[in-house]
Amino acid sequence: MAKHKYKFNPDSLSYTKVARSSKGKAMVFFTYFFASIVLALIYFLIFNAAGFKTPNERKLVRENSSLKENIHFITNDVSQLEEVLQDLQDRDDNIYRTIFEAEPIHFNLRESGSGGADRYKDLQQMENAELVINIKSRLDKISNKIYVQSKSYDEIMELAKNKEAMLASIPAIQPISNKDLKRTASGWGYRIHPIYKIRKFHYGMDFTAPRGAEIYATGDGVIESLTSSKRGYGNKIILNHGYGYKTLYAHCDRFNAEQGQQVKRGDVIGYVGSSGLSTAPHLHYEVLINGKQVNPIDYYHEDLNPEEYERMIEISLSSGQTFD
């Protein structure tokens, strides 16, 4: 565009320069200025509508996409951790603790939280706060469960170390020599009392044997008490095996141990007699768990094979009367 404006003069047949006024110059300036603004606005709208982005915008878009992808992976990882931890908890409660006869970890202890809603107060101002708080809350629960599970395994390890001693202590043999099972008399359940002639529950097993036959400790333990009496159980021995187990040996002729004495399975602790309320020489034997009498026939696994076990049950049930 020409910088100056010229006008043709017919008289002189030549062009003469036209001087531009200040107002004219201003009009030209503002015309070009506003035209540039309008053109820039048009370009902006076209680029924005077409999806064109600045380098910084493209960088932010990439970072946002990467963040969403990472959150997706983290969420999957958290879900996998929860599944693995649930499997560990199930094994702990249903296998390990069952083997060692320990109580399962209480559900409320495993699921206990690690802080209230205020714990995530600082996160509520973040973009995608709900998603972030959800992941953080799940991770906190996982952390707490891992801590509880770790403590549980510490307890299981201690139980495992004591397992050998526990197995040696649990009653596991017959209290007298009875290889052919012929000395099995009356078992657990309702029987006719030999003296009162009434139907009465028999909380143990009777073994017939000659007076003076040896009585064996059925598991490792400590002699808790030795009681001499002419009534009831007569001369009786109570052996404390620990782990909640005790055994009772009644109607003894005499003792072969002292109160407080440590004994091993198979040690002779007394001799068969007919003391107390008894009609003939025999041994009345009981097994107690946490103070509750249980059927002794379930505690001869080191003495009996499956066939002998079935035979002993048959013999013990066939007798309708006890000896005490």
For each residue, the residues with C-beta under 8 A, 3 or more apart:
1:
2: 5 6
3:
4: 17 18 20
5: 2 17 18 20
6: 2 15 16 17 18
7: 15 16 18
8: 14 15
9: 12 13 14 15 16
10: 13
11:
12: 9 16
13: 9 10
14: 8 9
15: 6 7 8 9
16: 6 7 9 12
17: 4 5 6
18: 4 5 6 7
19:
20: 4 5 24 25 28
21: 24 25
22: 25 26
23: 26 27
24: 20 21 27 28
25: 20 21 22 28 29
26: 22 23 29 30
27: 23 24 30 31
28: 20 24 25 31 32
29: 25 26 32 33
30: 26 27 33 34
31: 27 28 34 35
32: 28 29 35 36
33: 29 30 36 37
34: 30 31 37 38
35: 31 32 38 39
36: 32 33 39 40
37: 33 34 40 41
38: 34 35 41 42
39: 35 36 42 43
40: 36 37 43 44
41: 37 38 44 45
42: 38 39 45 46
43: 39 40 46 47
44: 40 41 47 48
45: 41 42 48 49
46: 42 43 49 50
47: 43 44 50 52
48: 44 45 51 52
49: 45 46
50: 46 47
51: 48
52: 47 48
53: 57 58 61
54: 57 58
55: 58 59
56: 59 60
57: 53 54 60 61
58: 53 54 55 61 62
59: 55 56 62 63
60: 56 57 63 64
61: 53 57 58 64 65
62: 58 59 65 66
63: 59 60 66 67
64: 60 61 67 68
65: 61 62 68 69
66: 62 63 69 70
67: 63 64 70 71
68: 64 65 71 72
69: 65 66 72 73
70: 66 67 73 74
71: 67 68 74 75 128 131 135
72: 68 69 75 76
73: 69 70 76 77
74: 70 71 77 78 135
75: 71 72 78 79 135
76: 72 73 79 80
77: 73 74 80 81
78: 74 75 81 82 135 138 139 142
79: 75 76 82 83
80: 76 77 83 84
81: 77 78 84 85 142
82: 78 79 85 86 138 142
83: 79 80 86 87
84: 80 81 87 88
85: 81 82 88 89 142 145 146 149
86: 82 83 89 90
87: 83 84 90 91
88: 84 85 91 92 149
89: 85 86 92 93 105 110 145 149
90: 86 87 93 94
91: 87 88 94 95 96
92: 88 89 95 96 97 104 105 149 152 153 156
93: 89 90 96 97 98 104 105
94: 90 91 97 98 104
95: 91 92 98 99
96: 91 92 93 99 100 156
97: 92 93 94 100 101 102 103 104 105 152 156
98: 93 94 95 101
99: 95 96
100: 96 97 156 159 160 163 166
101: 97 98 243
102: 97 155 156 159
103: 97
104: 92 93 94 97
105: 89 92 93 97 109 110 148 152
106: 109 110
107: 110 111
108: 111 112
109: 105 106 112 148
110: 89 105 106 107 145 148
111: 107 108 141 145
112: 108 109 144
113: 116 140 141 144
114: 119 140 141 143 144
115: 118 119 140
116: 113 119
117: 120 121
118: 115 121
119: 114 115 116 140
120: 117 123 124 133 136 137
121: 117 118 124
122: 125
123: 120 126 129 132 133 136
124: 120 121 129 133
125: 122 129
126: 123 129 132
127:
128: 71 131 132
129: 123 124 125 126 132 133
130: 133 134
131: 71 128 134 135
132: 123 126 128 129 135 136
133: 120 123 124 129 130 136 137
134: 130 131 137 138
135: 71 74 75 78 131 132 138 139
136: 120 123 132 133 139 140
137: 120 133 134 140 141
138: 78 82 134 135 141 142
139: 78 135 136 142 143
140: 113 114 115 119 136 137 143 144
141: 111 113 114 137 138 144 145
142: 78 81 82 85 138 139 145 146
143: 114 139 140 146 147
144: 112 113 114 140 141 147 148
145: 85 89 110 111 141 142 148 149
146: 85 142 143 149 150
147: 143 144 150 151
148: 105 109 110 144 145 151 152
149: 85 88 89 92 145 146 152 153
150: 146 147 153 154
151: 147 148 154 155
152: 92 97 105 148 149 155 156
153: 92 149 150 156 157
154: 150 151 157 158
155: 102 151 152 158 159
156: 92 96 97 100 102 152 153 159 160
157: 153 154 160 161
158: 154 155 161 162
159: 100 102 155 156 162 163 166
160: 100 156 157 163
161: 157 158
162: 158 159 165 166
163: 100 159 160 166 167
164: 167 168
165: 162 168 169 220
166: 100 159 162 163 169 170 242 243
167: 163 164 170
168: 164 165 219 220 264 265
169: 165 166 219 220 221 241 242 243 245
170: 166 167 219 241 243 245 299
171: 218 219 241 245 247 287 296 299
172: 218 219 265 299 300 301 302 303
173: 216 218 219 265 266 300 302 303
174: 177 178 207 216 218 300 303
175: 207 215 216 218 247 249 283 285
176: 183 207 209 213 214 215 216 272 283
177: 174 183 213 214 216
178: 174 181 182 183 184 207 303
179:
180:
181: 178 184 308 311 312 315
182: 178
183: 176 177 178 207 208 209
184: 178 181 187 205 207 312 315 316
185: 205 206 207 208 282 316 319 322 323
186: 191 202 205 206 316 319 321 322 323
187: 184 202 205 206 295 297 313 315 316 317 319
188: 202 203 204 205 295 296 297 316
189: 201 202 317
190: 199 200 201 202
191: 186 199 200 201 202 319 320 321 322
192: 197 198 199 200 320 321 322
193: 196 197 198 199 200 321 322
194: 197 279 321 322 323 324
195: 277 279
196: 193 200
197: 192 193 194
198: 192 193
199: 190 191 192 193
200: 190 191 192 193 196
201: 189 190 191
202: 186 187 188 189 190 191 206 322
203: 188 286 293
204: 188 248 250 284 285 286 287 293 296
205: 184 185 186 187 188 284 285 286 296 297 316
206: 185 186 187 202 282 283 284 285 322 323 324
207: 174 175 176 178 183 184 185 272 282 283 285
208: 183 185 280 281 282 323
209: 176 183 213 272 281 282 283
210: 213 272 281
211: 253 271 272 273 274 281
212: 253 271 272 273
213: 176 177 209 210 271 272 281 283
214: 176 177 268 271 272
215: 175 176 237 249 252 256 268 269 270 271 272 283
216: 173 174 175 176 177 265 266 267 268 269
217: 220 221 239 247 263 264 265 266 267 269
218: 171 172 173 174 175 239 247 265 285 299
219: 168 169 170 171 172 173 239 241 245 247 265
220: 165 168 169 217 241 262 263 264 265
221: 169 217 239 240 241 242 245 247 262 263
222: 239 240 242 260 261 262 263
223: 226 237 238 239 240 257 258 259 260 261 263 269
224: 238 239 240 246 259
225: 237 238 259
226: 223 235 236 237 255 257 258 259
227: 233 235 236 237 238
228: 235 275
229: 232 233 234 235 236 275 276
230: 234 275 276
231: 234 276 277
232: 229 276 277
233: 227 229 236 248 250 251 276 277 284 324
234: 229 230 231 250 251 252 273 274 275 276 277 278
235: 226 227 228 229 250 251 252 253 254 255 270 273 275 276
236: 226 227 229 233 248 249 250 251 252 276
237: 215 223 225 226 227 248 249 252 255 257 269 270
238: 223 224 225 227 246 247 248 249
239: 217 218 219 221 222 223 224 246 247 248 249 263 269
240: 221 222 223 224 245 246
241: 169 170 171 219 220 221 245 246 247
242: 166 169 221 222 245
243: 101 166 169 170
244: 289 290
245: 169 170 171 219 221 240 241 242 287 288 289
246: 224 238 239 240 241 287 288 291
247: 171 175 217 218 219 221 238 239 241 285 286 287 288
248: 204 233 236 237 238 239 284 285 286 288
249: 175 215 236 237 238 239 252 269 270 283 284 285
250: 204 233 234 235 236 276 283 284 285 286 324
251: 233 234 235 236 272 273 274 275 276 278 281 282 283 284 323 324
252: 215 234 235 236 237 249 255 270 271 272 273 275 283
253: 211 212 235 270 271 272 273 274 275 281
254: 235 270 271 273
255: 226 235 237 252 258 269 270
256: 215 268 269 270 271
257: 223 226 237 261 263 267 269 270
258: 223 226 255 261
259: 223 224 225 226
260: 222 223
261: 222 223 257 258
262: 220 221 222
263: 217 220 221 222 223 239 257 267 269
264: 168 217 220 267
265: 168 172 173 216 217 218 219 220
266: 173 216 217
267: 216 217 257 263 264
268: 214 215 216 256 271
269: 215 216 217 223 237 239 249 255 256 257 263
270: 215 235 237 249 252 253 254 255 256 257
271: 211 212 213 214 215 252 253 254 256 268
272: 176 207 209 210 211 212 213 214 215 251 252 253 281 282 283
273: 211 212 234 235 251 252 253 254 278 281
274: 211 234 251 253 278 279 280 281 282
275: 228 229 230 234 235 251 252 253 278
276: 229 230 231 232 233 234 235 236 250 251 324
277: 195 231 232 233 234 324
278: 234 251 273 274 275 281 282 284 323 324
279: 194 195 274 323 324
280: 208 274 323
281: 208 209 210 211 213 251 253 272 273 274 278
282: 185 206 207 208 209 251 272 274 278 323 324
283: 175 176 206 207 209 213 215 249 250 251 252 272
284: 204 205 206 233 248 249 250 251 278 323 324
285: 175 204 205 206 207 218 247 248 249 250 296
286: 203 204 205 247 248 250 293 296
287: 171 204 245 246 247 293 294 295 296 298 299
288: 245 246 247 248 291 292 293 294
289: 244 245 292 294
290: 244
291: 246 288
292: 288 289
293: 203 204 286 287 288
294: 287 288 289 298
295: 187 188 287 298
296: 171 188 204 205 285 286 287 299 300
297: 187 188 205 300 309 312 313 316
298: 287 294 295
299: 170 171 172 218 287 296
300: 172 173 174 296 297 303 304 309 312
301: 172 304
302: 172 173
303: 172 173 174 178 300 308
304: 300 301 308 309 312
305: 308 309
306: 309 310
307: 310 311
308: 181 303 304 305 311 312
309: 297 300 304 305 306 312 313
310: 306 307 313 314
311: 181 307 308 314 315
312: 181 184 297 300 304 308 309 315 316
313: 187 297 309 310 316 317
314: 310 311 317 318
315: 181 184 187 311 312 318 319
316: 184 185 186 187 188 205 297 312 313 319
317: 187 189 313 314
318: 314 315
319: 185 186 187 191 315 316 322
320: 191 192
321: 186 191 192 193 194
322: 185 186 191 192 193 194 202 206 319
323: 185 186 194 206 208 251 278 279 280 282 284
324: 194 206 233 250 251 276 277 278 279 282 284
